[in-house]
């Protein structure tokens, strides 16, 4: 799909892949002046103003990053729909001042280039968690993170109850550094 557009495509060997490595490589090669936009490959934005809404949340100079809700895809399991569409949905914009699991998830996020240049994503978090670690760093420096429902995406992996339990354990595990490993229980990565 990307090859249909006037973009620079950077290829990574499978054995070199990790989330923070791929993101840092993309950022280093980007011509973006102010912001980096992260959107997982199989995520679908929920609004035609998704990008504009996210950029508008940077009106406050103290904002390091913006992200939104994750909504289950139409073909998601009932368990994903309950979790993502009901339990975890934020109805109002939230200004986050303290780090916790899930803050600034790079499934859909926008961060400031100037802050990334001061501190790239930590590549020791190859298995994931680089997003939360980066957010925690800047939150501890006094910056804020915005969670804006207008910046939401549809994204899910077709996980049943036990798959979601395994996913939760994986997410909890990403609080500490570790190498990338493919999650075989997810149908689309």
C-alpha atoms as an extended CHARMM CRD file, in Angstrom:
* protein
*
       189  EXT
         1         1  UNK       CA              0.0000000000        0.0000000000        0.0000000000  PROA      1               0.0000000000
         2         2  UNK       CA              2.7070000000        2.4890000000        1.0090000000  PROA      2               0.0000000000
         3         3  UNK       CA              4.4710000000        2.0710000000       -2.3370000000  PROA      3               0.0000000000
         4         4  UNK       CA              1.4820000000        3.7450000000       -4.0390000000  PROA      4               0.0000000000
         5         5  UNK       CA              2.3800000000        7.0410000000       -2.3370000000  PROA      5               0.0000000000
         6         6  UNK       CA              5.3760000000        9.4100000000       -2.5750000000  PROA      6               0.0000000000
         7         7  UNK       CA              7.0440000000        8.1480000000        0.5930000000  PROA      7               0.0000000000
         8         8  UNK       CA             10.4340000000        6.7780000000        1.5300000000  PROA      8               0.0000000000
         9         9  UNK       CA             10.1960000000        3.1170000000        2.5170000000  PROA      9               0.0000000000
        10        10  UNK       CA             12.8710000000        1.7730000000        4.8430000000  PROA      10              0.0000000000
        11        11  UNK       CA             13.1780000000       -2.0080000000        4.9770000000  PROA      11              0.0000000000
        12        12  UNK       CA             14.2190000000       -3.8530000000        8.1260000000  PROA      12              0.0000000000
        13        13  UNK       CA             15.4250000000       -7.4450000000        8.1520000000  PROA      13              0.0000000000
        14        14  UNK       CA             13.0910000000       -9.6070000000       10.2660000000  PROA      14              0.0000000000
        15        15  UNK       CA             15.9320000000      -10.5390000000       12.6190000000  PROA      15              0.0000000000
        16        16  UNK       CA             16.6510000000       -6.8240000000       13.2520000000  PROA      16              0.0000000000
        17        17  UNK       CA             13.0500000000       -5.8700000000       14.0270000000  PROA      17              0.0000000000
        18        18  UNK       CA             11.8580000000       -4.5280000000       17.3450000000  PROA      18              0.0000000000
        19        19  UNK       CA              9.2060000000       -1.8980000000       18.0010000000  PROA      19              0.0000000000
        20        20  UNK       CA             11.5120000000        0.8410000000       19.3140000000  PROA      20              0.0000000000
        21        21  UNK       CA             14.1990000000        0.1570000000       16.6920000000  PROA      21              0.0000000000
        22        22  UNK       CA             11.6720000000        0.4530000000       13.8540000000  PROA      22              0.0000000000
        23        23  UNK       CA             10.1290000000        3.6100000000       15.3130000000  PROA      23              0.0000000000
        24        24  UNK       CA             13.5000000000        5.2700000000       15.9880000000  PROA      24              0.0000000000
        25        25  UNK       CA             14.6740000000        4.4080000000       12.4650000000  PROA      25              0.0000000000
        26        26  UNK       CA             11.5270000000        5.9460000000       11.0010000000  PROA      26              0.0000000000
        27        27  UNK       CA             11.9080000000        9.0590000000       13.1450000000  PROA      27              0.0000000000
        28        28  UNK       CA             15.5940000000        9.4720000000       12.2140000000  PROA      28              0.0000000000
        29        29  UNK       CA             14.6720000000        9.3510000000        8.5290000000  PROA      29              0.0000000000
        30        30  UNK       CA             11.6050000000       11.5630000000        8.8380000000  PROA      30              0.0000000000
        31        31  UNK       CA             11.3600000000       15.0830000000        7.4550000000  PROA      31              0.0000000000
        32        32  UNK       CA              8.6230000000       15.9680000000        9.9760000000  PROA      32              0.0000000000
        33        33  UNK       CA              9.3210000000       19.3080000000       11.6210000000  PROA      33              0.0000000000
        34        34  UNK       CA              7.2710000000       19.2140000000       14.8340000000  PROA      34              0.0000000000
        35        35  UNK       CA              5.5200000000       15.8920000000       15.4110000000  PROA      35              0.0000000000
        36        36  UNK       CA              5.8750000000       12.1690000000       14.8210000000  PROA      36              0.0000000000
        37        37  UNK       CA              2.6520000000       10.2650000000       14.2200000000  PROA      37              0.0000000000
        38        38  UNK       CA              2.5270000000        6.5660000000       15.1300000000  PROA      38              0.0000000000
        39        39  UNK       CA             -0.2890000000        4.3740000000       13.8340000000  PROA      39              0.0000000000
        40        40  UNK       CA             -0.1470000000        0.5710000000       13.9020000000  PROA      40              0.0000000000
        41        41  UNK       CA             -0.3650000000       -1.0460000000       10.4870000000  PROA      41              0.0000000000
        42        42  UNK       CA             -3.7760000000       -2.6160000000       11.0200000000  PROA      42              0.0000000000
        43        43  UNK       CA             -5.3430000000        0.3040000000       12.8970000000  PROA      43              0.0000000000
        44        44  UNK       CA             -8.1170000000        2.3720000000       11.3530000000  PROA      44              0.0000000000
        45        45  UNK       CA             -8.7050000000        5.9510000000       12.4800000000  PROA      45              0.0000000000
        46        46  UNK       CA            -12.2590000000        6.6190000000       13.6580000000  PROA      46              0.0000000000
        47        47  UNK       CA            -12.5500000000       10.1480000000       12.2990000000  PROA      47              0.0000000000
        48        48  UNK       CA            -11.5750000000       12.1620000000        9.2370000000  PROA      48              0.0000000000
        49        49  UNK       CA            -10.2710000000       14.8240000000       11.6660000000  PROA      49              0.0000000000
        50        50  UNK       CA             -8.1570000000       12.3430000000       13.6900000000  PROA      50              0.0000000000
        51        51  UNK       CA             -4.8140000000       13.9720000000       12.8240000000  PROA      51              0.0000000000
        52        52  UNK       CA             -6.0700000000       17.5560000000       13.1740000000  PROA      52              0.0000000000
        53        53  UNK       CA             -7.6770000000       16.7510000000       16.5430000000  PROA      53              0.0000000000
        54        54  UNK       CA             -4.4420000000       15.1920000000       17.7870000000  PROA      54              0.0000000000
        55        55  UNK       CA             -2.2680000000       18.1110000000       16.6720000000  PROA      55              0.0000000000
        56        56  UNK       CA             -4.6740000000       20.5810000000       18.3040000000  PROA      56              0.0000000000
        57        57  UNK       CA             -3.9920000000       18.9130000000       21.6620000000  PROA      57              0.0000000000
        58        58  UNK       CA             -0.4370000000       20.3120000000       21.5030000000  PROA      58              0.0000000000
        59        59  UNK       CA             -1.6590000000       23.9070000000       21.9770000000  PROA      59              0.0000000000
        60        60  UNK       CA             -0.2220000000       23.6080000000       25.4930000000  PROA      60              0.0000000000
        61        61  UNK       CA              3.6050000000       23.6090000000       25.2410000000  PROA      61              0.0000000000
        62        62  UNK       CA              3.7420000000       21.2730000000       28.2330000000  PROA      62              0.0000000000
        63        63  UNK       CA              2.2170000000       18.3430000000       26.2900000000  PROA      63              0.0000000000
        64        64  UNK       CA              4.7510000000       15.6580000000       25.2930000000  PROA      64              0.0000000000
        65        65  UNK       CA              2.3400000000       13.3130000000       23.5380000000  PROA      65              0.0000000000
        66        66  UNK       CA             -1.2470000000       12.5930000000       22.5610000000  PROA      66              0.0000000000
        67        67  UNK       CA             -3.0670000000        9.2930000000       22.1230000000  PROA      67              0.0000000000
        68        68  UNK       CA             -6.6270000000        8.0200000000       22.0250000000  PROA      68              0.0000000000
        69        69  UNK       CA             -8.8790000000        5.0950000000       22.7910000000  PROA      69              0.0000000000
        70        70  UNK       CA             -8.5580000000        1.7480000000       21.0750000000  PROA      70              0.0000000000
        71        71  UNK       CA            -11.8950000000        0.4560000000       19.7670000000  PROA      71              0.0000000000
        72        72  UNK       CA            -12.3420000000       -3.1690000000       18.6950000000  PROA      72              0.0000000000
        73        73  UNK       CA            -12.5520000000       -3.8260000000       14.9580000000  PROA      73              0.0000000000
        74        74  UNK       CA            -15.9610000000       -4.9630000000       13.6430000000  PROA      74              0.0000000000
        75        75  UNK       CA            -14.7670000000       -8.5840000000       13.3800000000  PROA      75              0.0000000000
        76        76  UNK       CA            -13.3310000000       -8.5840000000       16.9220000000  PROA      76              0.0000000000
        77        77  UNK       CA            -14.3380000000      -11.1650000000       19.4940000000  PROA      77              0.0000000000
        78        78  UNK       CA            -17.0500000000      -10.3760000000       22.0230000000  PROA      78              0.0000000000
        79        79  UNK       CA            -14.3330000000      -10.2520000000       24.7110000000  PROA      79              0.0000000000
        80        80  UNK       CA            -12.3660000000       -7.5750000000       22.8300000000  PROA      80              0.0000000000
        81        81  UNK       CA            -15.5630000000       -5.5760000000       22.2670000000  PROA      81              0.0000000000
        82        82  UNK       CA            -16.4110000000       -5.6680000000       25.9850000000  PROA      82              0.0000000000
        83        83  UNK       CA            -12.8800000000       -4.7170000000       27.0310000000  PROA      83              0.0000000000
        84        84  UNK       CA            -12.0660000000       -2.0700000000       24.4050000000  PROA      84              0.0000000000
        85        85  UNK       CA            -15.5060000000       -0.6260000000       23.6380000000  PROA      85              0.0000000000
        86        86  UNK       CA            -16.9920000000       -0.5680000000       27.1310000000  PROA      86              0.0000000000
        87        87  UNK       CA            -14.5370000000       -1.0560000000       30.0030000000  PROA      87              0.0000000000
        88        88  UNK       CA            -11.5190000000        0.9390000000       28.7610000000  PROA      88              0.0000000000
        89        89  UNK       CA            -13.2830000000        3.7440000000       26.8780000000  PROA      89              0.0000000000
        90        90  UNK       CA            -12.5950000000        7.2820000000       28.0060000000  PROA      90              0.0000000000
        91        91  UNK       CA            -15.5300000000        9.5440000000       27.1370000000  PROA      91              0.0000000000
        92        92  UNK       CA            -13.7790000000       12.8450000000       27.8570000000  PROA      92              0.0000000000
        93        93  UNK       CA            -10.3220000000       14.2220000000       27.1580000000  PROA      93              0.0000000000
        94        94  UNK       CA             -7.9210000000       13.4790000000       30.0340000000  PROA      94              0.0000000000
        95        95  UNK       CA             -4.6950000000       15.3220000000       30.8930000000  PROA      95              0.0000000000
        96        96  UNK       CA             -2.4070000000       12.6560000000       32.3420000000  PROA      96              0.0000000000
        97        97  UNK       CA              0.2280000000       13.7060000000       34.8490000000  PROA      97              0.0000000000
        98        98  UNK       CA              1.3690000000       10.3360000000       36.2140000000  PROA      98              0.0000000000
        99        99  UNK       CA              2.6150000000        7.2170000000       34.4450000000  PROA      99              0.0000000000
       100       100  UNK       CA              0.6490000000        3.9640000000       34.4170000000  PROA      100             0.0000000000
       101       101  UNK       CA              0.2460000000        1.0070000000       32.0750000000  PROA      101             0.0000000000
       102       102  UNK       CA             -1.3120000000        1.9860000000       28.7510000000  PROA      102             0.0000000000
       103       103  UNK       CA             -0.3710000000        5.6660000000       28.8100000000  PROA      103             0.0000000000
       104       104  UNK       CA              0.6410000000        6.9210000000       25.3400000000  PROA      104             0.0000000000
       105       105  UNK       CA              0.2000000000        3.5810000000       23.5950000000  PROA      105             0.0000000000
       106       106  UNK       CA              1.8630000000        3.7810000000       20.1760000000  PROA      106             0.0000000000
       107       107  UNK       CA             -1.0130000000        1.8980000000       18.5500000000  PROA      107             0.0000000000
       108       108  UNK       CA             -2.0880000000        5.4770000000       17.8700000000  PROA      108             0.0000000000
       109       109  UNK       CA             -0.0440000000        8.3660000000       19.1790000000  PROA      109             0.0000000000
       110       110  UNK       CA              1.5600000000       11.6670000000       18.2820000000  PROA      110             0.0000000000
       111       111  UNK       CA              4.7330000000       12.8740000000       20.0070000000  PROA      111             0.0000000000
       112       112  UNK       CA              6.8670000000       16.0010000000       19.8030000000  PROA      112             0.0000000000
       113       113  UNK       CA              9.9340000000       15.7160000000       17.6020000000  PROA      113             0.0000000000
       114       114  UNK       CA             12.0070000000       18.0590000000       19.7900000000  PROA      114             0.0000000000
       115       115  UNK       CA             11.4840000000       15.8090000000       22.8190000000  PROA      115             0.0000000000
       116       116  UNK       CA             12.2420000000       12.6620000000       20.8160000000  PROA      116             0.0000000000
       117       117  UNK       CA             15.5080000000       14.2920000000       19.6490000000  PROA      117             0.0000000000
       118       118  UNK       CA             16.4540000000       14.8780000000       23.2900000000  PROA      118             0.0000000000
       119       119  UNK       CA             15.5690000000       11.2950000000       24.1870000000  PROA      119             0.0000000000
       120       120  UNK       CA             14.9080000000        8.6090000000       21.5690000000  PROA      120             0.0000000000
       121       121  UNK       CA             12.7890000000        5.5640000000       22.3380000000  PROA      121             0.0000000000
       122       122  UNK       CA             14.6350000000        3.1130000000       24.5700000000  PROA      122             0.0000000000
       123       123  UNK       CA             15.6200000000        0.1720000000       22.3440000000  PROA      123             0.0000000000
       124       124  UNK       CA             16.1240000000       -2.0910000000       25.3510000000  PROA      124             0.0000000000
       125       125  UNK       CA             12.3080000000       -2.3910000000       25.2940000000  PROA      125             0.0000000000
       126       126  UNK       CA             12.3510000000       -4.5080000000       22.1360000000  PROA      126             0.0000000000
       127       127  UNK       CA              9.3390000000       -6.5830000000       23.2090000000  PROA      127             0.0000000000
       128       128  UNK       CA              7.2390000000       -3.4380000000       23.6400000000  PROA      128             0.0000000000
       129       129  UNK       CA              6.7590000000       -0.9400000000       26.4190000000  PROA      129             0.0000000000
       130       130  UNK       CA              8.9920000000        1.6820000000       24.7970000000  PROA      130             0.0000000000
       131       131  UNK       CA              5.9450000000        3.9470000000       24.5420000000  PROA      131             0.0000000000
       132       132  UNK       CA              5.1310000000        3.8030000000       28.2540000000  PROA      132             0.0000000000
       133       133  UNK       CA              8.7920000000        4.1370000000       29.2150000000  PROA      133             0.0000000000
       134       134  UNK       CA              9.1690000000        7.2530000000       27.0170000000  PROA      134             0.0000000000
       135       135  UNK       CA              5.9510000000        8.7330000000       28.4520000000  PROA      135             0.0000000000
       136       136  UNK       CA              7.0980000000        8.0210000000       32.0190000000  PROA      136             0.0000000000
       137       137  UNK       CA             10.4090000000        9.7910000000       31.3860000000  PROA      137             0.0000000000
       138       138  UNK       CA              8.7140000000       12.9870000000       30.1840000000  PROA      138             0.0000000000
       139       139  UNK       CA              5.9470000000       12.8670000000       32.8090000000  PROA      139             0.0000000000
       140       140  UNK       CA              8.6580000000       12.7740000000       35.4850000000  PROA      140             0.0000000000
       141       141  UNK       CA             10.1680000000       15.9010000000       33.8670000000  PROA      141             0.0000000000
       142       142  UNK       CA              6.8430000000       17.7310000000       34.3540000000  PROA      142             0.0000000000
       143       143  UNK       CA              5.3220000000       17.2600000000       30.8990000000  PROA      143             0.0000000000
       144       144  UNK       CA              1.7670000000       16.0020000000       30.3700000000  PROA      144             0.0000000000
       145       145  UNK       CA              0.1840000000       13.3840000000       28.1040000000  PROA      145             0.0000000000
       146       146  UNK       CA             -3.2790000000       13.8820000000       26.5860000000  PROA      146             0.0000000000
       147       147  UNK       CA             -5.7020000000       11.0040000000       26.0720000000  PROA      147             0.0000000000
       148       148  UNK       CA             -8.2910000000       12.3400000000       23.6350000000  PROA      148             0.0000000000
       149       149  UNK       CA            -11.2900000000       10.2270000000       22.5270000000  PROA      149             0.0000000000
       150       150  UNK       CA            -11.2420000000       12.1820000000       19.2280000000  PROA      150             0.0000000000
       151       151  UNK       CA             -7.8750000000       10.5180000000       18.4850000000  PROA      151             0.0000000000
       152       152  UNK       CA             -9.1940000000        6.9550000000       18.6880000000  PROA      152             0.0000000000
       153       153  UNK       CA             -8.5670000000        4.0240000000       16.3540000000  PROA      153             0.0000000000
       154       154  UNK       CA            -10.1150000000        0.6380000000       15.6550000000  PROA      154             0.0000000000
       155       155  UNK       CA             -7.5470000000       -2.0540000000       16.4520000000  PROA      155             0.0000000000
       156       156  UNK       CA             -7.8330000000       -5.6150000000       17.7250000000  PROA      156             0.0000000000
       157       157  UNK       CA             -6.2810000000       -9.0500000000       17.2780000000  PROA      157             0.0000000000
       158       158  UNK       CA             -9.2060000000      -11.4850000000       17.3540000000  PROA      158             0.0000000000
       159       159  UNK       CA             -8.3760000000      -12.6560000000       20.8690000000  PROA      159             0.0000000000
       160       160  UNK       CA            -10.7500000000      -14.7280000000       22.9500000000  PROA      160             0.0000000000
       161       161  UNK       CA            -10.8350000000      -14.6510000000       26.7410000000  PROA      161             0.0000000000
       162       162  UNK       CA             -7.6100000000      -16.6290000000       27.2720000000  PROA      162             0.0000000000
       163       163  UNK       CA             -5.8450000000      -14.7620000000       24.4740000000  PROA      163             0.0000000000
       164       164  UNK       CA             -6.6590000000      -11.5030000000       26.2510000000  PROA      164             0.0000000000
       165       165  UNK       CA             -5.3170000000      -12.9490000000       29.5010000000  PROA      165             0.0000000000
       166       166  UNK       CA             -2.0400000000      -13.7740000000       27.6860000000  PROA      166             0.0000000000
       167       167  UNK       CA             -2.0600000000      -10.2760000000       26.1390000000  PROA      167             0.0000000000
       168       168  UNK       CA             -2.5000000000       -8.6900000000       29.5800000000  PROA      168             0.0000000000
       169       169  UNK       CA              0.4170000000      -10.7270000000       30.9470000000  PROA      169             0.0000000000
       170       170  UNK       CA              2.5210000000       -9.5960000000       27.9720000000  PROA      170             0.0000000000
       171       171  UNK       CA              1.5590000000       -5.9400000000       28.5150000000  PROA      171             0.0000000000
       172       172  UNK       CA              2.4580000000       -6.2200000000       32.1950000000  PROA      172             0.0000000000
       173       173  UNK       CA              5.7900000000       -7.7960000000       31.1980000000  PROA      173             0.0000000000
       174       174  UNK       CA              6.6290000000       -4.8510000000       28.9150000000  PROA      174             0.0000000000
       175       175  UNK       CA              7.2120000000       -2.6750000000       31.9870000000  PROA      175             0.0000000000
       176       176  UNK       CA             10.7350000000       -4.1250000000       32.0060000000  PROA      176             0.0000000000
       177       177  UNK       CA             13.2070000000       -4.2410000000       29.0980000000  PROA      177             0.0000000000
       178       178  UNK       CA             13.5450000000       -7.3550000000       26.9720000000  PROA      178             0.0000000000
       179       179  UNK       CA             14.1110000000       -8.5380000000       23.3880000000  PROA      179             0.0000000000
       180       180  UNK       CA             11.4160000000       -8.6670000000       20.7160000000  PROA      180             0.0000000000
       181       181  UNK       CA              9.5300000000      -11.9100000000       20.2410000000  PROA      181             0.0000000000
       182       182  UNK       CA              6.5350000000      -12.4960000000       18.0060000000  PROA      182             0.0000000000
       183       183  UNK       CA              3.3270000000      -13.1840000000       19.9010000000  PROA      183             0.0000000000
       184       184  UNK       CA              2.0200000000      -16.3750000000       18.3420000000  PROA      184             0.0000000000
       185       185  UNK       CA             -1.3950000000      -16.1890000000       20.0210000000  PROA      185             0.0000000000
       186       186  UNK       CA             -2.3570000000      -13.0930000000       17.9650000000  PROA      186             0.0000000000
       187       187  UNK       CA             -3.6930000000      -13.6720000000       14.4470000000  PROA      187             0.0000000000
       188       188  UNK       CA             -2.3270000000      -10.3850000000       13.0580000000  PROA      188             0.0000000000
       189       189  UNK       CA              0.8890000000       -9.7510000000       14.9500000000  PROA      189             0.0000000000
